[in-house]
Amino acid sequence: MFIQTEATPNPEVLKFLPGREVMGEGSRDFRSAEEAAAAPLAAELFGLEGVTRVFFGPDFLTVGKAETHDWSHLKAPILAAIMDHFSSGKPLFAGEGEAVGHDEGVYEGETAQIVAEIKDLLDTRIRPAVAQDGGDILFSRFDVETGVVWLNMRGACSGCPSSTATLRAGVENMLKHYVPEVTRVEQTL
């Protein structure tokens, strides 16, 4: 098994491409060892000193590290854990954990149509580009009164120094152009 690595715009996050499906569809973000308990690979990675975050994408995973640790010391044990996991044939999740849903609300009428347009743009134009950098961006909610779209940045994008620029210059401009009801984009924490 050959696992490729790629740098991400976030210097504290590295993207790992195992050459096979990881999540398939959806994504999963683990911010602590407790959250990773149901995912053997994520739990194994959190067992390495310096690992602060693990993200599973469709065909990649990203690992975040503490600023005090160097990739030169962490990369080999991370690669070994990934290789051991996929070689063993173990499932990604101990139970039947799956991808986290995209939104937190139910919309009706005209608002539902606006939200559908926003989600379509995210899924077809924005998420594929963000995945190239080892992250994901999910719709959280839309406030029809103010025109604010709330998005959740995950994986390498979460905490990335350039995530604010990505939201403002890229995502916000595109959404405002195609969906005139959108006035602003904000990041959920």
N, C-alpha and C positions, 0 to 999 in steps of 0.2 A: 504494500500500500504506500502510495506517495502522497504526502500532504503538502500542498503549497501554502505559503504564507504571503500576505500582502500588508503593507503599511496602510494605515487609514489616516484621514486628516487629523484625528485625535492621537497625539503621540503616546498616550497612555493605553491605547487599544490596538491590538493586532488581530487581523482577520486570518482565519485558518480555513482552507478549502480541502476537505478530505477526498474530493473526487467522487463523491456519492451524495445521495440525498441525506439531509440532516432532518429537517422538519417536513419537507415536502411542501406543504401548504401552511401558511401562517408563520408565526414566530413566537419566541418565548424569551423573556428577559428575566434574569435572576440577579437580584441586587444584594443577596446575602446567602450565606451557607444554609440558613433556615429555609429560605425559599427554594433552594436547590435540593432539598432532602428527597423529593420524589423523582429526581432525575439523576441516576447514577453517574453519568459523565460530568454533569455540572457539579455534583457533590465532590467528585474526585478532583476536579479542577480547583474548587474552593479549598480543598485540603492542602494545596500548594501555598506556601508562604508568599504573600505579596499579591495574590489574585483577589481582586475586589469586585469583579462583575463577570458574568457569563451570559452570552446571548446566542440563541439558536435561530438561524435563518433557514430559508428553504434548502440551500445546498452549501451553507457555510456556517461557521460559528465565530464569534469574536470573544476575545478575552481581554478584560481590563485589568490593569495592574496599579499598584500604589506608586506614587512618584518616587518613593525611596528605593524602589527595586529596579533593576536593569533587565531589559529583554535578553541580554546575553546570558543571564543566569536562569531566566524563566522559560525561555523558548523550548529548550530540549525536554524538560519534564512535561510541559504542556503537550508537545508533539507526541511524547510517549503515552500519555494518558489517552489522547484521542485515538492513537493507533491501537492501543490495547482494547479500548471500548469497542471500536468498530470491528476489530478482528475477532473479538469474543462472541459477537452476534447478540449481545445483550440488547434489550429494548432501550429506547431513549428515555422512556419514563417507566418507573416501577409500577405505577397504576396506569390508568388511562388518561393521564394529563394531556391536554392538547393546547393548541394555540389560544391565545387570549383574544376575546372578541374585539371588534373594531370600535363600537360606539356604546355610549352609556345612556342613550335616550331613544324615545319613540317620537317620530315626527309625523305630522299629518298635513294633507293638502299641499299648498304651495311650498311650505317649508320642507316637506318631504321631498319635493322635486328638487329644491335647491341643494339639500343634503345629498341627494343621489348624484347630482352633478359634481359636487365637491368630492365625493368618494370615488367617482369615476375618474376624475382628473388625478387624484392621489394614486389610484391603483394602476392607471395606464401610463402616466407620464412621470410622476414624482417618485413613487416607491421603487421602481426599477433603478432609477439613478441613485437613490440613497442606498440601495442594496449593494451597488458597486463599491461603496465606501464602507461596507460592513455594518450597516444599520438598517433601521426601518422607521417609518413614520406612519402613525395610525391616527385616524379621526377619533376625536374624543367627543366633541359637541359643537353645536352651532347656536349662537344667540341671535335669534331673528331680530330682536329689538335693536341691538348695537351693530350687527353684521360681523361680529367677531367669531372666528373659527378657532377652536382649541384643538391642538394636535399634541400627540405624545411621541417624542423622539426616543428611540430605543437603540440598543446595541452601541456601536461605535459613535453614533450621533449624540447619545445622551452624555452630556457633560463636555462635548467637544468644543474647543475654543471657537470653531467656525460655525457652530450650529445656529447661532443668532443670525449670522449673515445668510446662511442657507434659508432660514425661515423668512427673513425680510426680503432679500434680493431675489431669491428664487421662488419659493413657494407662495409667499404673499402676492408678489407681482403676477404670477401665473393665475392664481385663484381670482384675484381682482379683475384681471383681463377677461377671463372666460365666464366668471360668475359675478356680475355687477353688484349683487347684494352683499358681497364680502367687502368689508371695510378694513379689516385687520386680521392678522394671524398671531396667536399667542401659543406658548408652549405650556402644557400641563406638566406638573412635577410628579 
